[in-house]
Amino acid sequence: MRGGAVAVKAGSRPPWLGLGAAAWVQVAGGASSTFALYSHALKVALGADQRRLALLGVACDVGDNLGLFPGVLCNRLHPALLLLVGGAACLLGYGAVWLLVSGAAPALPYWLIWFALCLAANGGAWMGTAVLVTNMRNFPVSRGSVAGILKGYSGLSAAVFTEIYTGVLRDSPTNLLLFLTLGVPAVCLLTMYFVRPCEPSLVETNAEQVHFMFAQIALVVLGAYLVGATVLDHVLTLNDIVNYSLLVIMAVLIFAPLAIPLKMTLFPRRKSPSNSSDCLPKADNGHTEALLPSSSESNLGNFEDDDSMDIDILYAEGEGAIKPERRRPRRGEDFRFREAILKADFWLLFAIYFVGVGSGITVLNNLAQIGIAAGAVDTTILLSVFSFCNFFGRLGGGTVSEYLVRSRTLPRSVLIVCTQVALIVAYLLLAWGHHATLYVSVALLGISYGVQFTVMISTSSELFGLKHFGKIYNFIALANPVGAFLFNTLLGYVYDLEVQKQKAGMTDTDIACHGPNCFRLTFFVFSGAACLGTLLSTVLTVRVRPVYQMLYGGGSFSQPRSSAH
């Protein structure tokens, strides 16, 4: 077998069981998004000012995107070990914060809490890498759908924990931190047996398409349910019986993808030996490794090896007539990390992610101040609008991009071009600073933010292959905290200058900024950055169009090297 794949005997566990378990891991791994629920209690326990509290929020962003180390190890360790490390990090990180907030331990220093939050958020990166890389490899011909589903569950994580926080934990930050300390590791332990490599199916059947559609519909129903439950909780005063009932319904909806392997078990179909999709047990070489053909073979599934030519070449090499030379990979094949970072497409993806997601997370972190400046009374509604649109962007980004590549052979990055244009409009509306357009602009921002998350994952896997996908994906994800740091610095500087102008000569203790001038200059800069992002994503789309025609249009890799590089 070529390409370094390990020949193993297939087991009997379908990959859909791993995808269903991954839904729970993604929800649990998004626990870093709950920082706002316990930030005030943390501020009081530390006696910190707002600036130092904001730096603790940055710790969550840094830890959540610092996934390069698990990306390196995902090819060497079983996914269960990655989940174990992620659960341990959450246990230690959230545990330290719980000890401080609950008063169960003496006062802990600020730097230790910063590190604890970074460690806890980084646990989510280990968990996300384990399930994302494993399932992308298990379903190599449905990468867009897999990325959309998994990132969709991650996007709903904040809403799930908020429902638990308000309905069961009685709005107690201490109880929430204890729940995160024990609950997230428990999810890792319960799912680590089911998240495992499987022999990939290289041909997508009608049944598989129906299964993905069911998983996507179940995810949409879960999102709609969480919106309804949140509204109901704000409008009515619910008793404990109703709260626990709502929680049970929510848990059942998260379990919904497990109905697929249950149906396959109760109503099995005869399976062709050439289209096996069973999970793989431990490999012969002592460590687990998925059966990974090259990325091009995974997508096309109809290449035949010219065995006679291979034998002739090997014979000539053995006689010394030909010196063996490793051919540099072309886009669409498996790249090593050091090979990928030499490609212009890699850095185009990094720059686009830096602009789009870096500016988006900056707006999210400052959404309360943006709402106050625009005259919004309840800024929590803004957060709900952003979160729900972010969820639909993540799910829709995977579904729509999958349709584009299969029916039109259009690169997924076409969606990134569209979202960058939407960001230009959103930032100009925010710069206008009117309350009437605030919710529209936040909704556009949420959708664009979610789409770029999903599309970047699928695009990077198709351009650079799945073999070292974990390492490549997690390095590109570093553009998120880097962009957030720079954009946050600009926003904070402009905001503080406007506060000083408004409060000059006044004795008012209110340090909030009011009016469109608070963020106008910042959003003009963000809009200009989105224009640059539109240009870069257009260049990327033009560059990679031949790759997608080759992968999904029945082409081959026998194109000139200049076009492939």
C-alpha positions as CSV (number, residue, x, y, z in Angstrom):
1,M,0.0,0.0,0.0
2,R,1.4,3.4,-1.0
3,G,1.5,6.7,0.8
4,G,2.7,5.3,4.1
5,A,-0.8,3.9,5.0
6,V,-0.8,1.1,7.5
7,A,-2.7,-2.0,6.5
8,V,-5.0,-3.1,9.3
9,K,-8.0,-5.2,9.8
10,A,-11.2,-3.2,9.9
11,G,-13.4,-3.5,13.0
12,S,-17.2,-3.3,13.1
13,R,-17.8,0.1,14.6
14,P,-19.2,2.6,12.1
15,P,-17.6,6.1,11.9
16,W,-21.0,7.7,12.6
17,L,-20.7,6.7,16.2
18,G,-17.6,8.7,16.4
19,L,-19.3,11.7,14.8
20,G,-22.1,11.5,17.3
21,A,-19.7,11.4,20.2
22,A,-17.8,14.3,18.7
23,A,-20.9,16.5,19.0
24,W,-20.7,16.2,22.8
25,V,-16.9,16.8,22.7
26,Q,-17.4,20.0,20.7
27,V,-20.1,21.3,23.0
28,A,-17.9,20.6,26.0
29,G,-14.8,22.0,24.4
30,G,-16.5,25.4,23.9
31,A,-16.5,26.0,27.6
32,S,-14.1,29.0,27.2
33,S,-17.0,30.9,25.7
34,T,-18.6,31.0,29.2
35,F,-16.1,33.6,30.5
36,A,-18.7,36.3,30.6
37,L,-20.8,34.3,33.0
38,Y,-18.2,34.2,35.8
39,S,-16.0,37.2,34.9
40,H,-17.6,39.5,37.4
41,A,-17.2,37.0,40.3
42,L,-13.6,36.5,39.2
43,K,-13.1,40.3,39.2
44,V,-14.4,40.6,42.7
45,A,-12.3,37.7,44.0
46,L,-9.1,39.1,42.5
47,G,-9.9,42.7,43.2
48,A,-8.9,43.5,39.7
49,D,-9.8,46.5,37.5
50,Q,-11.4,46.3,34.1
51,R,-8.1,46.3,32.2
52,R,-6.7,43.3,34.1
53,L,-10.0,41.5,33.7
54,A,-9.9,42.1,29.9
55,L,-6.5,40.4,29.9
56,L,-8.0,37.4,31.5
57,G,-10.4,37.2,28.5
58,V,-7.4,37.4,26.2
59,A,-6.0,34.3,28.1
60,C,-9.1,32.4,27.0
61,D,-8.6,33.5,23.4
62,V,-4.9,32.5,23.4
63,G,-5.5,29.1,25.0
64,D,-8.4,28.3,22.7
65,N,-6.4,28.9,19.6
66,L,-3.0,27.5,20.8
67,G,-3.6,24.2,19.1
68,L,-0.3,23.7,17.3
69,F,1.0,21.2,19.9
70,P,-2.0,18.8,19.7
71,G,-1.9,19.4,15.9
72,V,1.7,17.9,15.9
73,L,0.8,15.0,18.1
74,C,-2.5,14.0,16.4
75,N,-0.5,11.9,13.9
76,R,1.4,10.1,16.7
77,L,-1.2,9.6,19.4
78,H,-4.6,8.0,19.5
79,P,-7.5,10.5,19.6
80,A,-8.4,9.1,23.0
81,L,-5.1,10.3,24.5
82,L,-5.7,13.8,23.1
83,L,-9.1,13.8,24.7
84,L,-7.5,12.7,28.0
85,V,-5.0,15.6,27.9
86,G,-7.8,18.0,27.1
87,G,-9.9,16.8,30.0
88,A,-7.0,17.0,32.4
89,A,-6.2,20.6,31.3
90,C,-9.8,21.6,31.9
91,L,-9.8,19.9,35.3
92,L,-6.7,21.7,36.4
93,G,-7.5,25.1,34.8
94,Y,-11.1,25.5,35.8
95,G,-10.4,23.8,39.1
96,A,-7.9,26.5,40.1
97,V,-10.4,29.3,39.1
98,W,-13.1,27.5,41.1
99,L,-10.9,27.4,44.2
100,L,-10.4,31.1,44.0
101,V,-14.0,32.2,43.3
102,S,-15.5,29.8,45.9
103,G,-13.0,30.8,48.6
104,A,-12.0,27.2,49.1
105,A,-8.3,28.1,48.8
106,P,-6.2,31.1,49.9
107,A,-6.0,34.1,47.5
108,L,-4.2,33.0,44.3
109,P,-1.9,35.4,42.4
110,Y,-3.2,37.0,39.2
111,W,-0.6,35.4,37.0
112,L,-1.6,32.0,38.1
113,I,-5.3,32.6,37.3
114,W,-4.3,33.9,33.9
115,F,-2.3,30.7,33.2
116,A,-5.2,28.6,34.6
117,L,-7.7,30.2,32.2
118,C,-5.3,29.8,29.3
119,L,-4.7,26.1,30.3
120,A,-8.5,25.4,30.6
121,A,-9.2,27.0,27.2
122,N,-6.3,25.1,25.7
123,G,-8.0,21.9,26.8
124,G,-10.7,22.7,24.3
125,A,-8.1,23.0,21.6
126,W,-6.9,19.5,22.4
127,M,-10.5,18.2,22.3
128,G,-11.4,20.0,19.1
129,T,-8.2,18.8,17.3
130,A,-8.9,15.2,18.3
131,V,-12.5,15.0,17.0
132,L,-12.0,17.3,14.0
133,V,-9.0,15.7,12.5
134,T,-10.4,12.2,13.2
135,N,-13.7,12.8,11.6
136,M,-12.3,14.7,8.6
137,R,-10.2,11.6,7.9
138,N,-13.1,9.3,8.5
139,F,-15.3,11.2,6.0
140,P,-12.7,12.5,3.5
141,V,-15.3,13.1,0.7
142,S,-17.6,15.1,2.9
143,R,-15.2,17.5,4.6
144,G,-17.5,20.5,4.3
145,S,-20.4,18.8,5.9
146,V,-18.2,17.4,8.7
147,A,-16.6,20.8,9.4
148,G,-20.0,22.5,9.3
149,I,-21.6,20.1,11.7
150,L,-18.8,20.0,14.3
151,K,-18.2,23.8,14.2
152,G,-21.9,24.2,14.5
153,Y,-22.0,22.3,17.8
154,S,-19.0,24.4,18.9
155,G,-20.9,27.5,18.1
156,L,-23.9,26.5,20.2
157,S,-21.7,25.6,23.2
158,A,-22.2,29.0,24.8
159,A,-26.0,28.7,24.5
160,V,-25.9,25.2,26.0
161,F,-23.9,26.2,29.0
162,T,-26.0,29.4,29.5
163,E,-29.1,27.2,29.5
164,I,-27.5,25.0,32.2
165,Y,-26.3,28.1,34.1
166,T,-29.7,29.8,34.3
167,G,-31.9,26.7,34.5
168,V,-30.1,24.3,36.8
169,L,-27.1,26.1,38.4
170,R,-29.3,29.0,39.7
171,D,-27.1,31.7,38.1
172,S,-24.2,30.8,40.4
173,P,-20.7,31.4,38.9
174,T,-19.2,29.1,41.6
175,N,-21.5,26.3,40.6
176,L,-20.8,26.9,36.9
177,L,-17.0,26.6,37.5
178,L,-17.4,23.4,39.5
179,F,-19.6,22.0,36.7
180,L,-16.9,22.9,34.1
181,T,-14.2,21.4,36.4
182,L,-15.9,18.1,36.6
183,G,-18.3,18.0,33.7
184,V,-15.9,18.6,30.8
185,P,-13.4,15.9,31.8
186,A,-16.3,13.5,32.3
187,V,-17.4,14.1,28.7
188,C,-13.8,13.3,27.5
189,L,-13.7,10.1,29.5
190,L,-17.2,9.0,28.3
191,T,-16.4,9.7,24.6
192,M,-12.8,8.7,24.2
193,Y,-13.6,5.1,23.4
194,F,-15.9,6.1,20.5
195,V,-13.7,8.8,18.8
196,R,-11.3,6.6,16.8
197,P,-9.9,6.3,13.3
198,C,-12.0,4.5,10.7
199,E,-11.2,3.3,7.2
200,P,-12.6,6.1,5.0
201,S,-15.3,5.5,2.4
202,L,-14.0,6.9,-0.9
203,V,-17.5,7.0,-2.5
204,E,-20.3,9.0,-1.0
205,T,-23.5,7.0,-1.2
206,N,-27.1,8.3,-1.1
207,A,-27.5,6.8,2.4
208,E,-24.5,8.8,3.6
209,Q,-26.0,12.0,2.1
210,V,-29.2,11.3,3.9
211,H,-27.3,10.8,7.2
212,F,-25.5,14.1,6.9
213,M,-28.8,15.8,6.1
214,F,-30.3,14.3,9.2
215,A,-27.4,15.5,11.3
216,Q,-27.7,19.0,9.9
217,I,-31.4,19.2,10.5
218,A,-30.9,17.9,14.1
219,L,-28.4,20.7,14.6
220,V,-30.7,23.3,13.3
221,V,-33.5,22.0,15.5
222,L,-31.2,22.2,18.5
223,G,-30.2,25.8,17.7
224,A,-33.9,26.8,17.3
225,Y,-34.7,25.1,20.6
226,L,-32.0,26.9,22.4
227,V,-33.2,30.3,21.1
228,G,-36.8,29.4,22.2
229,A,-35.6,28.2,25.6
230,T,-33.6,31.4,26.1
231,V,-36.5,33.7,25.2
232,L,-38.8,31.6,27.5
233,D,-36.4,31.9,30.4
234,H,-36.3,35.7,30.0
235,V,-40.0,36.2,29.6
236,L,-41.3,33.8,32.3
237,T,-40.3,32.6,35.7
238,L,-39.8,28.9,35.4
239,N,-39.9,26.4,38.3
240,D,-37.4,23.6,38.8
241,I,-39.5,20.9,37.1
242,V,-39.8,22.9,33.9
243,N,-36.1,23.8,34.0
244,Y,-35.0,20.2,34.3
245,S,-37.4,19.2,31.6
246,L,-35.9,21.8,29.2
247,L,-32.5,20.4,30.1
248,V,-33.5,16.8,29.3
249,I,-34.9,17.9,26.0
250,M,-31.7,19.7,25.2
251,A,-29.6,16.6,26.0
252,V,-31.8,14.4,23.8
253,L,-31.3,16.8,20.9
254,I,-27.5,16.7,21.3
255,F,-27.8,12.9,21.3
256,A,-29.7,13.0,18.0
257,P,-26.7,12.2,15.7
258,L,-26.4,8.9,17.6
259,A,-29.6,7.8,15.9
260,I,-27.7,7.2,12.7
261,P,-25.4,4.4,14.0
262,L,-28.4,3.0,16.0
263,K,-30.4,2.8,12.8
264,M,-27.5,1.2,11.0
265,T,-27.2,-1.4,13.7
266,L,-30.9,-2.2,13.8
267,F,-31.3,-2.2,10.0
268,P,-27.9,-3.2,8.6
269,R,-27.2,-3.0,4.9
270,R,-24.9,-5.4,3.0
271,K,-21.6,-3.6,2.6
272,S,-19.2,-3.9,-0.3
273,P,-15.7,-4.9,0.7
274,S,-14.3,-2.0,-1.4
275,N,-16.5,0.5,0.4
276,S,-15.8,-0.3,4.0
277,S,-16.3,2.4,6.6
278,D,-15.5,0.5,9.8
279,C,-13.3,1.8,12.5
280,L,-9.8,0.6,12.8
281,P,-8.3,-1.1,15.8
282,K,-4.7,-0.6,16.8
283,A,-2.2,-0.6,14.0
284,D,0.4,-3.2,13.4
285,N,3.2,-0.8,14.2
286,G,2.2,-0.3,17.8
287,H,0.5,3.0,17.5
288,T,-2.8,4.0,16.0
289,E,-2.9,5.6,12.6
290,A,-5.8,6.1,10.2
291,L,-5.7,4.5,6.8
292,L,-4.9,7.7,4.9
293,P,-4.6,7.7,1.2
294,S,-3.4,10.9,-0.4
295,S,-5.8,13.7,-0.5
296,S,-6.4,13.4,-4.2
297,E,-7.2,9.7,-3.9
298,S,-9.6,10.4,-1.0
299,N,-11.6,12.8,-3.2
300,L,-11.6,11.2,-6.5
301,G,-11.5,7.6,-5.5
302,N,-10.9,6.3,-9.1
303,F,-7.2,6.3,-9.6
304,E,-5.5,3.0,-10.6
305,D,-1.8,2.4,-9.9
306,D,0.3,1.5,-12.8
307,D,2.0,-1.5,-11.1
308,S,4.2,-2.4,-14.0
309,M,5.7,1.1,-14.2
310,D,6.3,1.1,-10.5
311,I,8.1,-2.2,-10.7
312,D,10.3,-0.9,-13.6
313,I,11.2,2.2,-11.7
314,L,12.0,0.3,-8.5
315,Y,14.2,-2.1,-10.5
316,A,16.0,0.8,-12.2
317,E,16.6,2.4,-8.8
318,G,18.0,-0.9,-7.5
319,E,20.4,-1.1,-10.4
320,G,21.6,2.4,-9.8
321,A,20.3,3.7,-13.1
322,I,17.9,6.1,-11.4
323,K,18.4,7.9,-8.2
324,P,15.3,7.9,-6.0
325,E,13.9,11.4,-5.6
326,R,11.0,12.5,-3.6
327,R,8.6,14.5,-5.7
328,R,7.4,17.7,-4.1
329,P,3.6,17.5,-3.5
330,R,1.2,19.4,-5.5
331,R,-1.8,21.2,-4.1
332,G,-4.5,18.7,-3.3
333,E,-1.9,16.1,-2.2
334,D,-0.5,15.6,1.3
335,F,1.9,18.3,2.4
336,R,4.3,18.2,5.3
337,F,4.0,21.3,7.5
338,R,7.4,22.6,6.4
339,E,6.3,22.2,2.8
340,A,3.0,23.9,3.4
341,I,4.4,27.0,4.9
342,L,6.4,27.7,1.8
343,K,3.3,28.0,-0.3
344,A,1.7,31.3,-1.1
345,D,-1.8,29.8,-0.6
346,F,-1.0,28.9,3.0
347,W,-0.1,32.5,3.8
348,L,-3.1,33.8,1.9
349,L,-5.3,31.7,4.1
350,F,-3.5,33.0,7.2
351,A,-3.9,36.6,6.1
352,I,-7.6,36.2,5.3
353,Y,-8.2,34.5,8.6
354,F,-6.3,37.3,10.4
355,V,-8.5,40.0,8.8
356,G,-11.9,38.3,9.0
357,V,-11.8,36.3,12.2
358,G,-9.4,38.6,14.1
359,S,-11.6,41.6,13.6
360,G,-14.7,39.6,14.3
361,I,-13.6,38.3,17.7
362,T,-12.6,41.9,18.5
363,V,-16.2,43.1,18.0
364,L,-17.5,40.1,19.9
365,N,-15.3,40.9,22.9
366,N,-16.4,44.5,22.9
367,L,-20.1,44.0,22.0
368,A,-21.4,45.4,25.2
369,Q,-19.6,48.7,24.8
370,I,-20.6,48.9,21.1
371,G,-24.2,48.4,22.1
372,I,-24.0,51.1,24.8
373,A,-22.4,53.6,22.4
374,A,-25.3,53.0,19.9
375,G,-28.0,53.4,22.6
376,A,-29.0,49.7,23.1
377,V,-30.8,49.1,26.4
378,D,-30.1,45.3,26.7
379,T,-26.8,44.3,25.2
380,T,-27.3,40.6,26.0
381,I,-29.7,40.5,23.1
382,L,-26.9,41.6,20.8
383,L,-24.8,38.6,22.1
384,S,-27.7,36.3,21.4
385,V,-28.1,37.6,17.8
386,F,-24.4,37.2,17.2
387,S,-24.2,33.7,18.7
388,F,-27.2,32.4,16.7
389,C,-26.0,33.9,13.4
390,N,-22.5,32.6,14.1
391,F,-24.0,29.1,14.5
392,F,-25.9,29.3,11.2
393,G,-22.8,30.7,9.5
394,R,-20.8,27.7,10.7
395,L,-23.3,25.2,9.6
396,G,-24.3,26.9,6.4
397,G,-20.7,27.5,5.4
398,G,-20.1,23.8,5.4
399,T,-23.4,22.9,3.6
400,V,-23.3,25.6,0.9
401,S,-19.6,25.1,0.2
402,E,-20.1,21.4,-0.2
403,Y,-22.8,22.2,-2.8
404,L,-20.6,24.6,-4.6
405,V,-17.6,22.2,-5.0
406,R,-19.8,19.3,-6.1
407,S,-22.2,20.9,-8.5
408,R,-20.1,23.9,-9.8
409,T,-16.6,22.8,-8.9
410,L,-16.2,26.3,-7.4
411,P,-13.6,26.7,-4.6
412,R,-15.0,27.0,-1.1
413,S,-13.1,30.3,-0.8
414,V,-15.8,31.9,-3.0
415,L,-17.8,32.0,0.2
416,I,-14.9,33.8,1.9
417,V,-15.1,36.5,-0.8
418,C,-18.8,36.9,-0.1
419,T,-18.3,37.2,3.7
420,Q,-15.5,39.7,3.3
421,V,-17.8,41.9,1.3
422,A,-20.5,41.4,4.0
423,L,-17.9,42.5,6.6
424,I,-17.3,45.7,4.7
425,V,-21.0,46.5,4.8
426,A,-21.3,45.5,8.5
427,Y,-18.4,47.6,9.6
428,L,-19.7,50.7,7.7
429,L,-23.1,50.2,9.4
430,L,-21.4,50.0,12.8
431,A,-19.3,53.1,12.0
432,W,-22.6,54.9,11.3
433,G,-23.5,54.2,14.9
434,H,-27.3,54.2,14.6
435,H,-29.4,51.9,16.8
436,A,-31.7,51.1,13.9
437,T,-28.9,49.3,12.0
438,L,-27.1,47.8,15.0
439,Y,-28.8,44.4,15.0
440,V,-28.5,44.0,11.2
441,S,-24.8,44.7,11.3
442,V,-24.2,42.3,14.2
443,A,-26.2,39.6,12.4
444,L,-24.1,40.1,9.2
445,L,-20.9,39.9,11.3
446,G,-22.0,36.7,13.1
447,I,-22.8,34.9,9.8
448,S,-19.5,36.0,8.2
449,Y,-17.5,35.0,11.3
450,G,-19.1,31.6,11.4
451,V,-18.7,30.9,7.6
452,Q,-15.0,31.7,7.6
453,F,-14.4,29.4,10.5
454,T,-15.8,26.4,8.7
455,V,-14.6,27.2,5.2
456,M,-11.0,27.7,6.3
457,I,-11.0,24.2,7.8
458,S,-12.2,22.5,4.7
459,T,-10.1,24.6,2.3
460,S,-6.8,24.0,4.1
461,S,-7.5,20.2,4.2
462,E,-8.2,20.1,0.5
463,L,-5.2,22.2,-0.5
464,F,-2.6,20.6,1.8
465,G,-4.1,17.1,2.5
466,L,-5.3,15.3,5.6
467,K,-2.1,13.6,6.7
468,H,-0.7,16.6,8.5
469,F,-3.9,18.6,8.6
470,G,-4.0,19.0,12.4
471,K,-0.6,20.8,12.4
472,I,-1.4,23.0,9.4
473,Y,-4.9,23.9,10.6
474,N,-3.9,24.8,14.1
475,F,-1.1,27.0,12.8
476,I,-3.5,29.0,10.5
477,A,-5.8,29.3,13.5
478,L,-3.1,31.3,15.3
479,A,-4.1,34.2,13.1
480,N,-7.2,34.5,15.3
481,P,-5.5,35.6,18.6
482,V,-2.8,37.6,16.7
483,G,-5.4,39.5,14.8
484,A,-7.6,39.9,17.9
485,F,-4.6,41.4,19.9
486,L,-3.8,44.0,17.3
487,F,-7.4,45.0,16.5
488,N,-8.2,45.1,20.2
489,T,-5.3,47.4,20.8
490,L,-6.5,49.8,18.2
491,L,-10.1,49.7,19.4
492,G,-9.1,50.3,23.0
493,Y,-6.8,53.2,22.2
494,V,-9.5,55.0,20.1
495,Y,-12.2,54.3,22.7
496,D,-10.2,55.6,25.6
497,L,-9.3,58.8,23.7
498,E,-13.0,59.5,23.0
499,V,-13.9,58.8,26.7
500,Q,-11.3,61.4,27.7
501,K,-12.8,63.9,25.3
502,Q,-16.4,63.3,26.5
503,K,-15.5,63.4,30.2
504,A,-13.1,66.4,30.0
505,G,-14.1,68.9,32.7
506,M,-16.9,66.7,34.0
507,T,-17.2,65.1,37.4
508,D,-19.4,62.2,36.1
509,T,-18.0,58.8,37.2
510,D,-19.4,57.0,34.2
511,I,-16.5,55.9,32.1
512,A,-18.6,54.5,29.3
513,C,-18.4,56.2,25.9
514,H,-21.6,57.2,24.1
515,G,-22.3,58.1,20.5
516,P,-21.0,57.0,17.1
517,N,-17.6,58.7,17.6
518,C,-16.6,56.0,20.1
519,F,-15.9,53.4,17.4
520,R,-16.2,55.3,14.1
521,L,-12.5,55.5,13.3
522,T,-12.0,51.9,14.4
523,F,-14.7,50.6,12.1
524,F,-13.5,52.6,9.2
525,V,-10.1,50.8,9.7
526,F,-11.9,47.5,10.0
527,S,-13.8,48.1,6.8
528,G,-10.5,48.9,5.0
529,A,-9.0,45.7,6.4
530,A,-12.1,43.8,5.0
531,C,-11.5,45.4,1.6
532,L,-8.0,44.0,1.7
533,G,-9.4,40.6,2.8
534,T,-11.8,40.7,-0.2
535,L,-8.8,41.2,-2.5
536,L,-6.8,38.5,-0.9
537,S,-9.6,36.0,-0.9
538,T,-10.3,36.7,-4.6
539,V,-6.7,36.1,-5.4
540,L,-6.8,32.8,-3.5
541,T,-10.0,31.7,-5.3
542,V,-8.5,32.4,-8.7
543,R,-5.3,30.5,-7.8
544,V,-7.0,27.4,-6.4
545,R,-9.8,27.1,-9.0
546,P,-7.8,24.5,-11.1
547,V,-7.3,22.4,-8.0
548,Y,-11.0,22.1,-7.4
549,Q,-11.7,21.4,-11.0
550,M,-9.2,18.6,-10.7
551,L,-10.5,17.2,-7.4
552,Y,-14.2,17.4,-8.1
553,G,-14.4,17.8,-11.9
554,G,-12.8,14.5,-13.0
555,G,-9.4,16.0,-13.8
556,S,-6.0,14.6,-12.9
557,F,-2.8,15.8,-11.5
558,S,-1.0,15.7,-14.8
559,Q,-1.0,19.4,-15.1
560,P,2.0,21.6,-15.4
561,R,3.9,22.1,-12.2
562,S,3.7,25.9,-12.6
563,S,-0.1,25.7,-12.3
564,A,0.1,23.5,-9.3
565,H,2.4,25.7,-7.3
